[in-house]
Amino acid sequence: MSELNSANLIVYSPTDDSGTDRGSQDLGGDDKKLRRREKNRIAAQRSRKKQTQKADKLHEEYEGLEQENTALKREIRKLSEEVKHLSEALKDHERICPLIHCAMNFVTMPRPHPDVIASCLPRDGQSGVS
C-alpha cells in the first residue's frame, strides 16, 4: 500500500454517509420540484379560470350594453318622429289660432288675466279663420 498514492484513494467508512445522503437529497429535491410544479400548475389553472370568468363577464356586459344601445336608438327614432309630428301639428294650429294674432301677445307686460285673453278668442258663432 505504500506504493499507492493516498490522494487517489477514497475510503468510505461506515460512519461516512455522504454518498447515501446525496442520493436521498436528490430524491428530496425531486420531491420538492414535483410539489412546486404541481402547486404552480394549480395556480396557473386558477389564473386561467379567473381570466376566463372575467372575459365572460365582460362579454355579458358588452351584450347588455349593445341591447341597451339598440333600445335607446329605437327610442330616439320614435321621439324624433313624435317631435316632427308635433311640430307639424303646431304649424297647422298656428295658422288658425286667434291667440297668436292677438294684440296682447305683442305687449311686454306680465301675463294678462284670463279674461283679457278671452277677448282675443272668437265669440260664439264666429270662426277663427277669416
N, CA, C and O atoms as CSV, one atom per row, in Angstrom:
chain,resi,resn,atom,element,x,y,z
A,1,MET,N,N,0.802,-1.174,0.000
A,1,MET,CA,C,0.000,0.000,0.000
A,1,MET,C,C,0.852,1.248,0.000
A,1,MET,O,O,0.342,2.335,-0.270
A,2,SER,N,N,2.036,1.135,0.272
A,2,SER,CA,C,2.937,2.272,0.277
A,2,SER,C,C,3.158,2.784,-1.122
A,2,SER,O,O,3.496,3.951,-1.320
A,3,GLU,N,N,2.969,1.912,-2.094
A,3,GLU,CA,C,3.166,2.327,-3.463
A,3,GLU,C,C,1.986,3.184,-3.973
A,3,GLU,O,O,2.156,3.973,-4.902
A,4,LEU,N,N,0.867,3.040,-3.406
A,4,LEU,CA,C,-0.309,3.785,-3.868
A,4,LEU,C,C,-0.278,5.202,-3.315
A,4,LEU,O,O,0.136,5.462,-2.185
A,5,ASN,N,N,-0.724,6.069,-4.148
A,5,ASN,CA,C,-0.785,7.459,-3.734
A,5,ASN,C,C,-2.025,7.616,-2.869
A,5,ASN,O,O,-3.125,7.278,-3.306
A,6,SER,N,N,-1.878,8.099,-1.706
A,6,SER,CA,C,-3.001,8.215,-0.772
A,6,SER,C,C,-4.011,9.272,-1.222
A,6,SER,O,O,-5.160,9.249,-0.782
A,7,ALA,N,N,-3.607,10.177,-2.073
A,7,ALA,CA,C,-4.526,11.208,-2.551
A,7,ALA,C,C,-5.560,10.631,-3.511
A,7,ALA,O,O,-6.657,11.178,-3.629
A,8,ASN,N,N,-5.236,9.543,-4.197
A,8,ASN,CA,C,-6.148,8.946,-5.163
A,8,ASN,C,C,-7.121,7.974,-4.514
A,8,ASN,O,O,-8.077,7.531,-5.151
A,9,LEU,N,N,-6.889,7.652,-3.287
A,9,LEU,CA,C,-7.747,6.692,-2.611
A,9,LEU,C,C,-8.931,7.387,-1.957
A,9,LEU,O,O,-8.789,8.411,-1.288
A,10,ILE,N,N,-10.065,6.816,-2.164
A,10,ILE,CA,C,-11.255,7.303,-1.483
A,10,ILE,C,C,-11.725,6.162,-0.621
A,10,ILE,O,O,-11.995,5.057,-1.094
A,11,VAL,N,N,-11.813,6.452,0.615
A,11,VAL,CA,C,-12.195,5.415,1.553
A,11,VAL,C,C,-13.549,5.784,2.127
A,11,VAL,O,O,-13.756,6.888,2.630
A,12,TYR,N,N,-14.468,4.829,2.039
A,12,TYR,CA,C,-15.782,5.028,2.629
A,12,TYR,C,C,-15.835,4.218,3.903
A,12,TYR,O,O,-15.631,3.004,3.895
A,13,SER,N,N,-16.099,4.877,4.956
A,13,SER,CA,C,-16.215,4.173,6.222
A,13,SER,C,C,-17.692,4.081,6.577
A,13,SER,O,O,-18.492,4.869,6.071
A,14,PRO,N,N,-18.065,3.160,7.415
A,14,PRO,CA,C,-19.471,3.029,7.792
A,14,PRO,C,C,-20.025,4.308,8.442
A,14,PRO,O,O,-21.235,4.534,8.429
A,15,THR,N,N,-19.178,5.107,8.987
A,15,THR,CA,C,-19.656,6.338,9.619
A,15,THR,C,C,-19.804,7.467,8.608
A,15,THR,O,O,-20.437,8.479,8.908
A,16,ASP,N,N,-19.226,7.310,7.399
A,16,ASP,CA,C,-19.335,8.330,6.350
A,16,ASP,C,C,-20.578,8.037,5.520
A,16,ASP,O,O,-20.583,7.103,4.718
A,17,ASP,N,N,-21.634,8.833,5.707
A,17,ASP,CA,C,-22.895,8.638,4.998
A,17,ASP,C,C,-23.071,9.648,3.871
A,17,ASP,O,O,-24.188,9.836,3.387
A,18,SER,N,N,-22.016,10.288,3.452
A,18,SER,CA,C,-22.137,11.343,2.456
A,18,SER,C,C,-22.694,10.817,1.134
A,18,SER,O,O,-23.455,11.543,0.494
A,19,GLY,N,N,-22.380,9.660,0.705
A,19,GLY,CA,C,-22.886,9.091,-0.540
A,19,GLY,C,C,-24.366,8.817,-0.466
A,19,GLY,O,O,-25.105,9.136,-1.397
A,20,THR,N,N,-24.811,8.228,0.628
A,20,THR,CA,C,-26.233,7.934,0.755
A,20,THR,C,C,-27.035,9.205,1.015
A,20,THR,O,O,-28.187,9.300,0.591
A,21,ASP,N,N,-26.463,10.160,1.688
A,21,ASP,CA,C,-27.159,11.432,1.934
A,21,ASP,C,C,-27.397,12.175,0.616
A,21,ASP,O,O,-28.456,12.764,0.401
A,22,ARG,N,N,-26.392,12.133,-0.258
A,22,ARG,CA,C,-26.522,12.829,-1.533
A,22,ARG,C,C,-27.661,12.216,-2.346
A,22,ARG,O,O,-28.410,12.955,-2.985
A,23,GLY,N,N,-27.811,10.947,-2.344
A,23,GLY,CA,C,-28.888,10.271,-3.063
A,23,GLY,C,C,-30.243,10.619,-2.480
A,23,GLY,O,O,-31.197,10.863,-3.218
A,24,SER,N,N,-30.331,10.645,-1.172
A,24,SER,CA,C,-31.613,10.987,-0.558
A,24,SER,C,C,-31.919,12.466,-0.741
A,24,SER,O,O,-33.084,12.856,-0.810
A,25,GLN,N,N,-30.874,13.294,-0.819
A,25,GLN,CA,C,-31.099,14.715,-1.085
A,25,GLN,C,C,-31.654,14.891,-2.497
A,25,GLN,O,O,-32.535,15.721,-2.721
A,26,ASP,N,N,-31.144,14.120,-3.436
A,26,ASP,CA,C,-31.655,14.201,-4.796
A,26,ASP,C,C,-33.127,13.798,-4.839
A,26,ASP,O,O,-33.940,14.435,-5.508
A,27,LEU,N,N,-33.453,12.732,-4.116
A,27,LEU,CA,C,-34.846,12.314,-4.067
A,27,LEU,C,C,-35.697,13.385,-3.396
A,27,LEU,O,O,-36.809,13.660,-3.848
A,28,GLY,N,N,-35.201,13.982,-2.345
A,28,GLY,CA,C,-35.915,15.057,-1.656
A,28,GLY,C,C,-36.042,16.270,-2.558
A,28,GLY,O,O,-37.085,16.923,-2.561
A,29,GLY,N,N,-35.006,16.588,-3.324
A,29,GLY,CA,C,-35.033,17.711,-4.255
A,29,GLY,C,C,-36.023,17.466,-5.370
A,29,GLY,O,O,-36.749,18.371,-5.783
A,30,ASP,N,N,-36.048,16.232,-5.858
A,30,ASP,CA,C,-37.022,15.882,-6.901
A,30,ASP,C,C,-38.441,16.004,-6.367
A,30,ASP,O,O,-39.349,16.479,-7.050
A,31,ASP,N,N,-38.604,15.562,-5.128
A,31,ASP,CA,C,-39.914,15.669,-4.482
A,31,ASP,C,C,-40.352,17.132,-4.367
A,31,ASP,O,O,-41.505,17.471,-4.629
A,32,LYS,N,N,-39.423,17.973,-3.976
A,32,LYS,CA,C,-39.723,19.403,-3.857
A,32,LYS,C,C,-40.069,19.998,-5.217
A,32,LYS,O,O,-40.991,20.803,-5.346
A,33,LYS,N,N,-39.299,19.578,-6.237
A,33,LYS,CA,C,-39.576,20.075,-7.588
A,33,LYS,C,C,-40.973,19.664,-8.040
A,33,LYS,O,O,-41.719,20.462,-8.608
A,34,LEU,N,N,-41.312,18.395,-7.776
A,34,LEU,CA,C,-42.630,17.906,-8.172
A,34,LEU,C,C,-43.742,18.653,-7.449
A,34,LEU,O,O,-44.749,19.021,-8.052
A,35,ARG,N,N,-43.549,18.874,-6.145
A,35,ARG,CA,C,-44.560,19.610,-5.378
A,35,ARG,C,C,-44.671,21.047,-5.882
A,35,ARG,O,O,-45.773,21.582,-6.002
A,36,ARG,N,N,-43.535,21.669,-6.176
A,36,ARG,CA,C,-43.544,23.043,-6.674
A,36,ARG,C,C,-44.220,23.113,-8.044
A,36,ARG,O,O,-44.992,24.033,-8.312
A,37,ARG,N,N,-43.928,22.139,-8.907
A,37,ARG,CA,C,-44.574,22.112,-10.232
A,37,ARG,C,C,-46.078,21.927,-10.112
A,37,ARG,O,O,-46.852,22.585,-10.808
A,38,GLU,N,N,-46.488,21.028,-9.226
A,38,GLU,CA,C,-47.910,20.773,-9.023
A,38,GLU,C,C,-48.599,22.036,-8.495
A,38,GLU,O,O,-49.679,22.408,-8.953
A,39,LYS,N,N,-47.962,22.672,-7.541
A,39,LYS,CA,C,-48.504,23.902,-6.969
A,39,LYS,C,C,-48.615,24.983,-8.047
A,39,LYS,O,O,-49.613,25.701,-8.115
A,40,ASN,N,N,-47.589,25.093,-8.884
A,40,ASN,CA,C,-47.588,26.080,-9.965
A,40,ASN,C,C,-48.661,25.751,-11.004
A,40,ASN,O,O,-49.324,26.653,-11.515
A,41,ARG,N,N,-48.831,24.481,-11.312
A,41,ARG,CA,C,-49.850,24.052,-12.278
A,41,ARG,C,C,-51.242,24.422,-11.782
A,41,ARG,O,O,-52.073,24.910,-12.548
A,42,ILE,N,N,-51.489,24.188,-10.504
A,42,ILE,CA,C,-52.794,24.512,-9.916
A,42,ILE,C,C,-53.006,26.029,-9.928
A,42,ILE,O,O,-54.100,26.498,-10.238
A,43,ALA,N,N,-51.965,26.793,-9.593
A,43,ALA,CA,C,-52.072,28.256,-9.603
A,43,ALA,C,C,-52.337,28.766,-11.020
A,43,ALA,O,O,-53.116,29.700,-11.206
A,44,ALA,N,N,-51.700,28.163,-12.012
A,44,ALA,CA,C,-51.907,28.566,-13.410
A,44,ALA,C,C,-53.343,28.244,-13.845
A,44,ALA,O,O,-53.969,29.042,-14.544
A,45,GLN,N,N,-53.863,27.093,-13.441
A,45,GLN,CA,C,-55.250,26.735,-13.764
A,45,GLN,C,C,-56.223,27.735,-13.150
A,45,GLN,O,O,-57.173,28.181,-13.793
A,46,ARG,N,N,-55.960,28.076,-11.882
A,46,ARG,CA,C,-56.808,29.056,-11.200
A,46,ARG,C,C,-56.771,30.398,-11.921
A,46,ARG,O,O,-57.803,31.042,-12.109
A,47,SER,N,N,-55.576,30.812,-12.319
A,47,SER,CA,C,-55.407,32.089,-13.018
A,47,SER,C,C,-56.141,32.085,-14.350
A,47,SER,O,O,-56.823,33.052,-14.689
A,48,ARG,N,N,-56.004,30.994,-15.111
A,48,ARG,CA,C,-56.703,30.902,-16.399
A,48,ARG,C,C,-58.222,30.908,-16.213
A,48,ARG,O,O,-58.948,31.543,-16.977
A,49,LYS,N,N,-58.693,30.190,-15.186
A,49,LYS,CA,C,-60.123,30.144,-14.907
A,49,LYS,C,C,-60.637,31.543,-14.543
A,49,LYS,O,O,-61.693,31.964,-15.015
A,50,LYS,N,N,-59.886,32.250,-13.706
A,50,LYS,CA,C,-60.267,33.598,-13.302
A,50,LYS,C,C,-60.289,34.537,-14.512
A,50,LYS,O,O,-61.187,35.369,-14.644
A,51,GLN,N,N,-59.313,34.399,-15.374
A,51,GLN,CA,C,-59.231,35.217,-16.591
A,51,GLN,C,C,-60.417,34.924,-17.512
A,51,GLN,O,O,-60.998,35.843,-18.089
A,52,THR,N,N,-60.769,33.664,-17.648
A,52,THR,CA,C,-61.904,33.266,-18.482
A,52,THR,C,C,-63.209,33.820,-17.915
A,52,THR,O,O,-64.058,34.308,-18.661
A,53,GLN,N,N,-63.364,33.741,-16.588
A,53,GLN,CA,C,-64.571,34.265,-15.949
A,53,GLN,C,C,-64.672,35.773,-16.161
A,53,GLN,O,O,-65.756,36.302,-16.410
A,54,LYS,N,N,-63.540,36.457,-16.060
A,54,LYS,CA,C,-63.527,37.912,-16.272
A,54,LYS,C,C,-63.923,38.240,-17.714
A,54,LYS,O,O,-64.705,39.160,-17.951
A,55,ALA,N,N,-63.383,37.488,-18.672
A,55,ALA,CA,C,-63.720,37.705,-20.087
A,55,ALA,C,C,-65.200,37.422,-20.332
A,55,ALA,O,O,-65.854,38.158,-21.071
A,56,ASP,N,N,-65.737,36.359,-19.717
A,56,ASP,CA,C,-67.158,36.028,-19.865
A,56,ASP,C,C,-68.032,37.152,-19.302
A,56,ASP,O,O,-69.034,37.536,-19.906
A,57,LYS,N,N,-67.640,37.667,-18.150
A,57,LYS,CA,C,-68.395,38.748,-17.517
A,57,LYS,C,C,-68.380,39.996,-18.405
A,57,LYS,O,O,-69.411,40.647,-18.576
A,58,LEU,N,N,-67.224,40.326,-18.965
A,58,LEU,CA,C,-67.117,41.474,-19.861
A,58,LEU,C,C,-67.969,41.279,-21.112
A,58,LEU,O,O,-68.596,42.221,-21.597
A,59,HIS,N,N,-67.987,40.052,-21.630
A,59,HIS,CA,C,-68.790,39.764,-22.817
A,59,HIS,C,C,-70.280,39.936,-22.518
A,59,HIS,O,O,-71.017,40.503,-23.324
A,60,GLU,N,N,-70.719,39.445,-21.359
A,60,GLU,CA,C,-72.123,39.606,-20.968
A,60,GLU,C,C,-72.465,41.088,-20.815
A,60,GLU,O,O,-73.526,41.538,-21.247
A,61,GLU,N,N,-71.548,41.841,-20.193
A,61,GLU,CA,C,-71.775,43.275,-20.024
A,61,GLU,C,C,-71.847,43.966,-21.390
A,61,GLU,O,O,-72.673,44.853,-21.602
A,62,TYR,N,N,-70.983,43.553,-22.301
A,62,TYR,CA,C,-70.978,44.103,-23.660
A,62,TYR,C,C,-72.319,43.846,-24.345
A,62,TYR,O,O,-72.899,44.752,-24.943
A,63,GLU,N,N,-72.805,42.615,-24.256
A,63,GLU,CA,C,-74.078,42.274,-24.888
A,63,GLU,C,C,-75.229,43.073,-24.291
A,63,GLU,O,O,-76.115,43.527,-25.016
A,64,GLY,N,N,-75.218,43.245,-22.972
A,64,GLY,CA,C,-76.249,44.045,-22.314
A,64,GLY,C,C,-76.215,45.490,-22.778
A,64,GLY,O,O,-77.259,46.096,-23.019
A,65,LEU,N,N,-75.007,46.045,-22.904
A,65,LEU,CA,C,-74.878,47.421,-23.371
A,65,LEU,C,C,-75.303,47.566,-24.828
A,65,LEU,O,O,-75.888,48.579,-25.209
A,66,GLU,N,N,-75.012,46.562,-25.635
A,66,GLU,CA,C,-75.445,46.591,-27.037
A,66,GLU,C,C,-76.969,46.605,-27.122
A,66,GLU,O,O,-77.546,47.352,-27.912
A,67,GLN,N,N,-77.618,45.777,-26.306
A,67,GLN,CA,C,-79.085,45.733,-26.295
A,67,GLN,C,C,-79.654,47.079,-25.828
A,67,GLN,O,O,-80.619,47.591,-26.396
A,68,GLU,N,N,-79.042,47.631,-24.793
A,68,GLU,CA,C,-79.496,48.929,-24.277
A,68,GLU,C,C,-79.310,50.016,-25.338
A,68,GLU,O,O,-80.176,50.872,-25.523
A,69,ASN,N,N,-78.176,49.971,-26.027
A,69,ASN,CA,C,-77.891,50.945,-27.078
A,69,ASN,C,C,-78.927,50.849,-28.200
A,69,ASN,O,O,-79.407,51.870,-28.693
A,70,THR,N,N,-79.263,49.642,-28.595
A,70,THR,CA,C,-80.268,49.423,-29.645
A,70,THR,C,C,-81.624,49.977,-29.202
A,70,THR,O,O,-82.316,50.640,-29.974
A,71,ALA,N,N,-81.991,49.698,-27.950
A,71,ALA,CA,C,-83.272,50.190,-27.432
A,71,ALA,C,C,-83.281,51.720,-27.387
A,71,ALA,O,O,-84.288,52.345,-27.719
A,72,LEU,N,N,-82.167,52.320,-26.981
A,72,LEU,CA,C,-82.094,53.785,-26.918
A,72,LEU,C,C,-82.161,54.408,-28.314
A,72,LEU,O,O,-82.787,55.451,-28.496
A,73,LYS,N,N,-81.521,53.776,-29.293
A,73,LYS,CA,C,-81.595,54.285,-30.669
A,73,LYS,C,C,-83.025,54.211,-31.184
A,73,LYS,O,O,-83.494,55.120,-31.868
A,74,ARG,N,N,-83.716,53.121,-30.853
A,74,ARG,CA,C,-85.120,52.967,-31.248
A,74,ARG,C,C,-85.956,54.072,-30.603
A,74,ARG,O,O,-86.819,54.664,-31.251
A,75,GLU,N,N,-85.697,54.345,-29.329
A,75,GLU,CA,C,-86.440,55.394,-28.628
A,75,GLU,C,C,-86.147,56.770,-29.235
A,75,GLU,O,O,-87.048,57.601,-29.346
A,76,ILE,N,N,-84.903,57.012,-29.624
A,76,ILE,CA,C,-84.544,58.285,-30.270
A,76,ILE,C,C,-85.326,58.454,-31.566
A,76,ILE,O,O,-85.871,59.525,-31.831
A,77,ARG,N,N,-85.381,57.392,-32.376
A,77,ARG,CA,C,-86.154,57.469,-33.632
A,77,ARG,C,C,-87.627,57.767,-33.352
A,77,ARG,O,O,-88.244,58.599,-34.016
A,78,LYS,N,N,-88.172,57.075,-32.360
A,78,LYS,CA,C,-89.586,57.262,-32.012
A,78,LYS,C,C,-89.825,58.699,-31.548
A,78,LYS,O,O,-90.786,59.337,-31.979
A,79,LEU,N,N,-88.965,59.208,-30.680
A,79,LEU,CA,C,-89.142,60.572,-30.167
A,79,LEU,C,C,-88.922,61.612,-31.264
A,79,LEU,O,O,-89.586,62.649,-31.278
A,80,SER,N,N,-87.997,61.340,-32.179
A,80,SER,CA,C,-87.780,62.265,-33.304
A,80,SER,C,C,-89.016,62.333,-34.181
A,80,SER,O,O,-89.405,63.411,-34.630
A,81,GLU,N,N,-89.633,61.184,-34.428
A,81,GLU,CA,C,-90.873,61.158,-35.206
A,81,GLU,C,C,-91.978,61.917,-34.475
A,81,GLU,O,O,-92.765,62.626,-35.104
A,82,GLU,N,N,-92.041,61.773,-33.158
A,82,GLU,CA,C,-93.048,62.477,-32.376
A,82,GLU,C,C,-92.812,63.995,-32.431
A,82,GLU,O,O,-93.763,64.766,-32.555
A,83,VAL,N,N,-91.559,64.415,-32.338
A,83,VAL,CA,C,-91.222,65.842,-32.440
A,83,VAL,C,C,-91.654,66.379,-33.805
A,83,VAL,O,O,-92.233,67.461,-33.902
A,84,LYS,N,N,-91.368,65.615,-34.848
A,84,LYS,CA,C,-91.753,66.031,-36.206
A,84,LYS,C,C,-93.276,66.169,-36.305
A,84,LYS,O,O,-93.786,67.162,-36.823
A,85,HIS,N,N,-93.989,65.164,-35.803
A,85,HIS,CA,C,-95.462,65.188,-35.852
A,85,HIS,C,C,-96.005,66.377,-35.060
A,85,HIS,O,O,-96.893,67.083,-35.538
A,86,LEU,N,N,-95.476,66.605,-33.847
A,86,LEU,CA,C,-95.971,67.709,-33.024
A,86,LEU,C,C,-95.616,69.070,-33.632
A,86,LEU,O,O,-96.392,70.019,-33.521
A,87,SER,N,N,-94.454,69.166,-34.267
A,87,SER,CA,C,-94.076,70.417,-34.932
A,87,SER,C,C,-95.034,70.726,-36.080
A,87,SER,O,O,-95.440,71.873,-36.270
A,88,GLU,N,N,-95.388,69.699,-36.840
A,88,GLU,CA,C,-96.351,69.882,-37.934
A,88,GLU,C,C,-97.717,70.278,-37.380
A,88,GLU,O,O,-98.386,71.148,-37.938
A,89,ALA,N,N,-98.134,69.639,-36.281
A,89,ALA,CA,C,-99.419,69.969,-35.669
A,89,ALA,C,C,-99.412,71.408,-35.153
A,89,ALA,O,O,-100.415,72.113,-35.262
A,90,LEU,N,N,-98.286,71.844,-34.592
A,90,LEU,CA,C,-98.180,73.211,-34.101
A,90,LEU,C,C,-98.237,74.210,-35.250
A,90,LEU,O,O,-98.898,75.243,-35.141
A,91,LYS,N,N,-97.556,73.913,-36.341
A,91,LYS,CA,C,-97.610,74.806,-37.509
A,91,LYS,C,C,-99.036,74.922,-38.034
A,91,LYS,O,O,-99.498,76.015,-38.363
A,92,ASP,N,N,-99.730,73.785,-38.111
A,92,ASP,CA,C,-101.119,73.802,-38.568
A,92,ASP,C,C,-101.985,74.630,-37.621
A,92,ASP,O,O,-102.860,75.376,-38.059
A,93,HIS,N,N,-101.734,74.491,-36.329
A,93,HIS,CA,C,-102.525,75.200,-35.332
A,93,HIS,C,C,-102.216,76.702,-35.354
A,93,HIS,O,O,-103.115,77.527,-35.190
A,94,GLU,N,N,-100.951,77.045,-35.555
A,94,GLU,CA,C,-100.565,78.459,-35.561
A,94,GLU,C,C,-101.311,79.238,-36.647
A,94,GLU,O,O,-101.609,80.419,-36.467
A,95,ARG,N,N,-101.610,78.592,-37.759
A,95,ARG,CA,C,-102.316,79.275,-38.855
A,95,ARG,C,C,-103.736,79.677,-38.470
A,95,ARG,O,O,-104.262,80.670,-38.972
A,96,ILE,N,N,-104.352,78.905,-37.578
A,96,ILE,CA,C,-105.758,79.176,-37.251
A,96,ILE,C,C,-105.958,79.693,-35.831
A,96,ILE,O,O,-107.084,80.041,-35.474
A,97,CYS,N,N,-104.929,79.759,-35.016
A,97,CYS,CA,C,-105.079,80.137,-33.609
A,97,CYS,C,C,-105.248,81.656,-33.480
A,97,CYS,O,O,-104.374,82.413,-33.906
A,98,PRO,N,N,-106.372,82.108,-32.893
A,98,PRO,CA,C,-106.591,83.543,-32.732
A,98,PRO,C,C,-105.677,84.157,-31.672
A,98,PRO,O,O,-105.412,85.358,-31.720
A,99,LEU,N,N,-105.199,83.375,-30.731
A,99,LEU,CA,C,-104.348,83.921,-29.669
A,99,LEU,C,C,-102.990,84.363,-30.211
A,99,LEU,O,O,-102.393,85.303,-29.685
A,100,ILE,N,N,-102.514,83.722,-31.217
A,100,ILE,CA,C,-101.217,84.083,-31.780
A,100,ILE,C,C,-101.297,85.446,-32.449
A,100,ILE,O,O,-100.325,86.201,-32.422
A,101,HIS,N,N,-102.433,85.773,-33.046
A,101,HIS,CA,C,-102.607,87.030,-33.768
A,101,HIS,C,C,-103.162,88.135,-32.876
A,101,HIS,O,O,-103.356,89.255,-33.350
A,102,CYS,N,N,-103.418,87.864,-31.633
A,102,CYS,CA,C,-103.983,88.835,-30.704
A,102,CYS,C,C,-102.950,89.905,-30.379
A,102,CYS,O,O,-101.764,89.607,-30.238
A,103,ALA,N,N,-103.396,91.137,-30.263
A,103,ALA,CA,C,-102.502,92.260,-29.959
A,103,ALA,C,C,-101.863,92.116,-28.587
A,103,ALA,O,O,-100.782,92.653,-28.349
A,104,MET,N,N,-102.517,91.399,-27.686
A,104,MET,CA,C,-101.968,91.223,-26.334
A,104,MET,C,C,-100.647,90.457,-26.354
A,104,MET,O,O,-99.854,90.604,-25.424
A,105,ASN,N,N,-100.391,89.672,-27.341
A,105,ASN,CA,C,-99.151,88.901,-27.411
A,105,ASN,C,C,-97.946,89.787,-27.711
A,105,ASN,O,O,-96.807,89.385,-27.477
A,106,PHE,N,N,-98.189,90.972,-28.219
A,106,PHE,CA,C,-97.085,91.848,-28.579
A,106,PHE,C,C,-96.775,92.870,-27.500
A,106,PHE,O,O,-95.851,93.668,-27.656
A,107,VAL,N,N,-97.528,92.862,-26.409
A,107,VAL,CA,C,-97.308,93.784,-25.293
A,107,VAL,C,C,-96.324,93.133,-24.339
A,107,VAL,O,O,-96.455,91.959,-23.995
A,108,THR,N,N,-95.330,93.917,-23.912
A,108,THR,CA,C,-94.334,93.377,-22.984
A,108,THR,C,C,-94.740,93.711,-21.559
A,108,THR,O,O,-94.234,94.659,-20.958
A,109,MET,N,N,-95.648,92.930,-21.036
A,109,MET,CA,C,-96.129,93.081,-19.668
A,109,MET,C,C,-96.221,91.682,-19.065
A,109,MET,O,O,-96.055,90.668,-19.744
A,110,PRO,N,N,-96.490,91.673,-17.767
A,110,PRO,CA,C,-96.752,90.348,-17.185
A,110,PRO,C,C,-97.958,89.719,-17.880
A,110,PRO,O,O,-98.797,90.410,-18.458
A,111,ARG,N,N,-98.017,88.459,-17.811
A,111,ARG,CA,C,-99.084,87.709,-18.474
A,111,ARG,C,C,-100.453,88.270,-18.065
A,111,ARG,O,O,-100.720,88.462,-16.879
A,112,PRO,N,N,-101.310,88.530,-19.047
A,112,PRO,CA,C,-102.615,89.129,-18.730
A,112,PRO,C,C,-103.551,88.148,-18.044
A,112,PRO,O,O,-103.357,86.932,-18.061
A,113,HIS,N,N,-104.547,88.722,-17.457
A,113,HIS,CA,C,-105.590,87.949,-16.776
A,113,HIS,C,C,-106.343,87.108,-17.815
A,113,HIS,O,O,-106.469,87.544,-18.960
A,114,PRO,N,N,-106.844,85.929,-17.461
A,114,PRO,CA,C,-107.565,85.073,-18.419
A,114,PRO,C,C,-108.742,85.765,-19.104
A,114,PRO,O,O,-109.091,85.411,-20.230
A,115,ASP,N,N,-109.360,86.751,-18.439
A,115,ASP,CA,C,-110.483,87.451,-19.074
A,115,ASP,C,C,-109.990,88.247,-20.279
A,115,ASP,O,O,-110.700,88.354,-21.279
A,116,VAL,N,N,-108.786,88.807,-20.196
A,116,VAL,CA,C,-108.229,89.584,-21.302
A,116,VAL,C,C,-107.917,88.657,-22.468
A,116,VAL,O,O,-108.144,89.003,-23.627
A,117,ILE,N,N,-107.395,87.481,-22.149
A,117,ILE,CA,C,-107.102,86.512,-23.202
A,117,ILE,C,C,-108.393,86.086,-23.883
A,117,ILE,O,O,-108.413,85.867,-25.094
A,118,ALA,N,N,-109.450,85.969,-23.129
A,118,ALA,CA,C,-110.742,85.562,-23.698
A,118,ALA,C,C,-111.219,86.566,-24.729
A,118,ALA,O,O,-111.967,86.209,-25.639
A,119,SER,N,N,-110.791,87.835,-24.598
A,119,SER,CA,C,-111.221,88.836,-25.570
A,119,SER,C,C,-110.602,88.596,-26.936
A,119,SER,O,O,-111.114,89.087,-27.942
A,120,CYS,N,N,-109.525,87.861,-26.985
A,120,CYS,CA,C,-108.895,87.547,-28.264
A,120,CYS,C,C,-109.532,86.336,-28.927
A,120,CYS,O,O,-109.348,86.108,-30.123
A,121,LEU,N,N,-110.267,85.572,-28.166
A,121,LEU,CA,C,-110.898,84.365,-28.710
A,121,LEU,C,C,-112.140,84.754,-29.497
A,121,LEU,O,O,-112.787,85.751,-29.174
A,122,PRO,N,N,-112.480,83.993,-30.512
A,122,PRO,CA,C,-113.691,84.304,-31.276
A,122,PRO,C,C,-114.928,84.119,-30.416
A,122,PRO,O,O,-114.977,83.227,-29.570
A,123,ARG,N,N,-115.926,84.960,-30.634
A,123,ARG,CA,C,-117.193,84.861,-29.901
A,123,ARG,C,C,-117.998,83.681,-30.458
A,123,ARG,O,O,-117.693,83.161,-31.530
A,124,ASP,N,N,-118.983,83.288,-29.746
A,124,ASP,CA,C,-119.850,82.199,-30.217
A,124,ASP,C,C,-120.404,82.548,-31.594
A,124,ASP,O,O,-120.898,83.652,-31.825
A,125,GLY,N,N,-120.313,81.608,-32.472
A,125,GLY,CA,C,-120.840,81.813,-33.815
A,125,GLY,C,C,-119.828,82.454,-34.746
A,125,GLY,O,O,-120.077,82.550,-35.948
A,126,GLN,N,N,-118.665,82.907,-34.208
A,126,GLN,CA,C,-117.639,83.488,-35.066
A,126,GLN,C,C,-116.563,82.441,-35.319
A,126,GLN,O,O,-116.251,81.642,-34.436
A,127,SER,N,N,-116.024,82.444,-36.466
A,127,SER,CA,C,-114.975,81.492,-36.806
A,127,SER,C,C,-113.622,82.164,-36.592
A,127,SER,O,O,-113.481,83.368,-36.808
A,128,GLY,N,N,-112.645,81.398,-36.173
A,128,GLY,CA,C,-111.314,81.944,-36.001
A,128,GLY,C,C,-110.621,82.166,-37.316
A,128,GLY,O,O,-109.621,82.882,-37.371
A,129,VAL,N,N,-111.130,81.563,-38.396
A,129,VAL,CA,C,-110.496,81.679,-39.701
A,129,VAL,C,C,-111.297,82.692,-40.514
A,129,VAL,O,O,-112.519,82.576,-40.613
A,130,SER,N,N,-110.621,83.687,-41.097
A,130,SER,CA,C,-111.322,84.685,-41.906
A,130,SER,C,C,-111.132,84.411,-43.355
A,130,SER,O,O,-111.649,85.147,-44.195
